[in-house]
Each structure stands twice: as structure tokens, then as C-alpha cells.
Amino acid sequence: MTTPIKRINKRMPGWAKVVSALILVLVVFFAGIRLSVIPGLKDLFGTETNDRSGPALLQSIQDMSRYDAASGNFQIVVDLEKDAKFLPDAIRGTRTLYVGAGTVDAYVDLGKVGEDDVTVNDDRTSATLRLPHAALGKPSLDPDRSYAVSKERGLLDRLGDLFSDNPNSEQAVQKLAVKHIGEAAKESRLTARAETNTTDMLEGLLRSLGFKEVKVTYGV
């Protein structure tokens, strides 16, 4: 003969159910805002921007001896895709289409010109200058003309953004844009244009000082 064992009642208290339901609703609510799966939720809360940045501090001053003789404007469309092995793009993966616009300056460093590189005749009517070849500055990305066209992210990437301090970072595509702009500047005739403009500037300056013949060469 067996004695039935009474089932112990382990039902969740009422207050615990209320708290759990409230937490679940909040998680779904904020996830819907971040993932943009519930239209109109973002419009329920107004946003206010306050700039509490401190004053900019001057760290150093450098004397410039270069002549910026030309500047090129470039634009590149970056298509960056990152996939995960053995997982479909809808689950894990990102693809960003980004338009990067920036400038590259070409300059001649006049600080490298020595006394032996400048020759003036006795009656100061003829001058010969030998300058270093023009060089390219670092590409500068213009944030006002650069923007993301589209961003595609897998489900896991979207969920990761919920716990990330820097969601939807565009740093990778910005670096690629700067790289491609720099490469395009090297393939252009920007340095040749800078040397031509520098020659025109020096010829005009020296002729206004009374020199009749001015010769500018490059190759220091």
C-alpha cells in the first residue's frame, strides 16, 4: 500500500508576478525603441541637447613654413560588409553604405630651402630658386558632407547595440573613406598643380620687387 505524497505548492507570489511582468514590458518597450520595430515609439519622448563641454586648451603652437598651393576635393562611396562564418546575414553581420567627402592639400615646404638654393645676380635683376617637390597633406574628412546612406545589421548585432556604449559606430567606414581619398590624391595631379601655383606666386612676387628674370626649379 502506498501513501500519496502531497505536491508542494511552489506558486510564485502575486507581487513577484507583477514585478516580472513589469520588467518584461520595459525590456520589450526599450528594445522596440532601439531596434525600431515599433513605429512611433521614439516620438513619444522629446529630446534636449545640452553642450557641457569645457573650454578648449591650447597645447602647442607650431610655426608653419609651407605654402599650401592647391587643394583637392574628393568623394568616395564606401561599401563595407562584415559577415560571420556559418551564420546568415540576417542573424549576424553588418553592411554599411557610406558617402565620404574630404579634402587633401598639396604644399611646398619653403622651410627646406637653404642659402645655396637661392641665386641672385649682382644687379638683382635675375633670381633662380630651387625648391623641394610638392607634397600631400593628410586627408581631412568633412563631417558636413559625409553621411551614411544605409546600415544593415543582423539580429545579434542589433541586440548587441542595446548594451554598447557606442552603437552604430561609423569609425571603420570613416577610416576607409580617408584611406581611399588619400590614395585618390596620390593618383591625381594635385602635387603638379601645387608646383605650378607656387612658381606663379614666386614669379609674381619677385617681379613686383624688380626682378626681370625668375627661374624656379624643383628637386631639393
N, C-alpha and C positions, 0 to 999 in steps of 0.2 A: 504494500500500500504506500503510495507516495503522497507527500504533503505539498500542495501547491505553494509556490513561492510568490509572494506579492511583488508586483513590479513597482520599483521605487519611482516616485514621481519626480522627474528632473526637469519639469517645465520651466522655461525662462520666465522670470518675474515680469510683470507688466511694465515697470519703469525701464527695464533693460531693453524690452522690445521697442519702446518709444525712442530711446536713445539710439539704438541701432538703426531704426528706420530713418531718424533724422540725419545721422551720419551718411547713410546710403544716399538719401536725397541730395545732400550737399555735394557729395562726391560726383554724382551724376550731373548735378547742376553746373558745377565749375568745370567738369570735363567737357560738358557741352559747349561752354563758352570758349574754352581753349581750343577745342577741336573744330569749332564752327559747324557742329552738326545740328544745332538747334537754332534756326534763324531768329533773329531779333533779340537774342539774349543780351548781346553786347550793348544794345541801345537802351537797356533798362537802367544802366548806371552811367552817369556823366563822369567825365574825367577832367582833372585840373592839373596843369603842368606848372611846377614851381622850380625856378632855377636858383639853387642854393650854392652854386659853385663859388669857391673862394677866388681872390684876385690872382691873376697870372703873375708868376715870379720870373724876373729876368735872371737867367742862369749864366749867360755868357754873351759877349759881343765879338764878332769877327770882322776884320777889315776885308772888304771884297776888292780884288784886283782884276776880276774877269769882266769881260764885256759880253753881255748877253745880246747876241747879234741876230738870233732867229728863234722862233718858237713854233712848234708844230702841234696841231690839234688832231687827236686820233680818237677813233671809236671802235670798239670791239664787242662782239656778241659772244659771251661765254656760255657754253652748254656743258655743265658739269653733272655727271651722273655717278653715283656710288651704289653698287649692288652688293648684296650679301650672298655668299655661297649657299646653295641648297634651299634658299628661301625666295619666294616670288616677290616682285617689287611691291605688291600691294601689302605685304606683311613687313618687309624690311628693305629699305632702300630710299634714296633721295635723288632728285633731279632738279637742278636749278638753272633757269634761263635768265641770264643777267646781261644788261647792256652797260658797258663801262666806257666812260668818256674821260679823257685826260689830256694833258699837255706834256711835252718834252722840250726843254730849252737847249739850244746849241750855243756855246760860248767860246771865246778865245781868252785864254789866261794871259793877260798882259803882265802879270807879276813875274812871269818866267823870262821876260825879255831883259837881257843884260846890256851892258855898255857896248860890247862887241857886236851886238845885233842891230845897232843903230849907227848909220854912217851919214855924215853931213859934210858937204864940200865947204871950202874955205869961205866963199862968199854967201853961204847959206841960201842957195837957190835950188839945190838938189839934195834929196834925202832918200836913203834906202833903209828899209826896215825888214827885219827877218823875224817872223812871229811863229809861235807854236801852232800846230794844226788845231782846228776847232774840235771841241769835244762835246759829248752829250751829257746833260744833267740827268738826274733821277726822274723817272716818270712820276707825274703828280695826278692822282685821280680826283676828278671833280665830283663831289657828292651831290651837287645840284643837278647835274646832267647824267648821273649814273643811277640805275634803278633795276630792281628785279622784275622781270616780265612775268614769270610763273615759278611756282615752287610745288613740287610733288613729293610727298613723303608717305612712307609706309605706315601701317598702323602702329608698329612698335616705336617708330621714330616720333610719331605724334604723341604717344603716351610718354615717351622719354622727355619731351618738351615740357610736360607738366611738372617735372621735378628738376628741370635745368635752370640754371641762373642766366643762361644766355641762349634762349630758344631762337631758332631760325637764323643762326649766325650766318652772315654773308662774308665772313673773313676769307674763306677759301676761294670764293669766286672773285673777290676783290684782288687777292694776290695774283690770281691767274690773269685778271684783266691788266694789272700793272705789268706783269711779265710780258704779255703779248704786245702791249703798247710799246714797251722798251725795245722789243725785237723789231717791231714795225719801224721804229725810229732809226734803228741801225741800217735797215734796208732802204731807207729814204735818202734823199739828197739834202737832208737838213744841215749837215756839217758843211757841205759845199756852199749852201746858201749863206751860212753864217760867215764863212771866209770872204765871200763876195761882199756882204754887207759891211764887214769890218774894213775891208780895203776901201770901199766907198767912203766910209766915215773918216778914216785917217787921211785919205787924199783930200777930202773937203776941208778937214781941219788944218792940215799943213799948208794947203794952198791959200787959205784965208790968212795964214801967218806970213805969207810972202814967198813960199817955196813954189817954184815953177815946175819942177820935175819931182815926182814922188813915185817910188817903186816899193811895192810891198810883196814879199815872198813868204812862204810858209815852210816849216820844216825844222824848227829848233829842237 
